[in-house]
Amino acid sequence: MFFKYLTLVLMALNLLFTAQSQTPPSIEKKIWGETGRKEVYLYTLTNSKGMIVEITNYGAIVTRMLAPDRNGKMENIVLGFDNFKQYETQNSPFMGAIIGRYANRIAKASFTIDNIQYQLAPNDNPNHSHGGKKGFDKVVWDASEITESDAVSVVLQYLSKDMEEGYPGNLNIKVTYVLNNDNELKIYYEAQTDKPTILNLTHHGYFNLTGNKENILGHELTIFADSITPTDSSWIPTGEIAPVTGTDFDFTKAEKIGKRIKNLPNGYNMNFVLRKKKESELSKAAEVFDATSGRFMEVYTTEPGVQLYTADYMDGSITGTDNIIFGKNMGLALEAQHFPDSPNKPNFPSTVLRPGEQYTQLTIYKLSTK
């Protein structure tokens, strides 16, 4: 009996010591630059376990994410740049940004609501991609901070004015990044409009769980989806919902990304139809594992789809954080979103937002090791 109580006392003391030794989460803010007479800030969020996420109010971009490997070594696991001017001047492929108003592509840069046709900026040959020539990734957001006992947050807000990039309606958007003590980066999205419009927001982070030491072809990937939305040669969906069974897109069980990528001339750039018991439920979208570092990432979302992109168009012409050369397959994007070209595909889930309605979305990237 004595040893039983001794064990309980030691466990209690260990828990108390652990709680006291943990540093409370914190957030730091510094001026990072200026553009269009607006100040650009960099926020450094740190949780009690030492995980760090850096976010700028330019483009609502996650610039760095430091997470531990299985030995506790902290390394940056996203692609980005060291300074603001690189984000402003480099031809960055939407690195770490919030994308809008419409993530992914809209065929012929056109859509119709209530029998009114709207023409968008054709910035992807004849099509519209990722919000146009100046999407949400290239604007300065208003920012504020929240500190709690178990999490720190950056709240980013932006007013997209009526007919900006061709989209109708004054759109108020709020994106809240939350880093908690469970090593989760939560992204909450909210929006309202004063005219019928379309909206499809996503986070376009490029992850590399090796700490950017190697490419992502050795990452083991699981996607909780049984179907995809096949596309034509310009990445516009055909409207079909096609099963992944027996194809190079079958990630229903963990597979190395490099196992079948050679069969795809342009790598992976595909929307997966997630399994959902009901619309807008928060469910697991994907898992990623790097056996060398032991890092394991889980992705949860309320969105109906996730776009897998393996950065096959990176050609080594861009150098990023810590002098990492962004070559082919150096990053993995898992963009939780609605389907591409939904406004022109009646059988896809609707992306129409009307006055009086509230747009909400939640996506979570959770880091651990195994």
Disulfide bonds with the S-S distance in Angstrom:
none
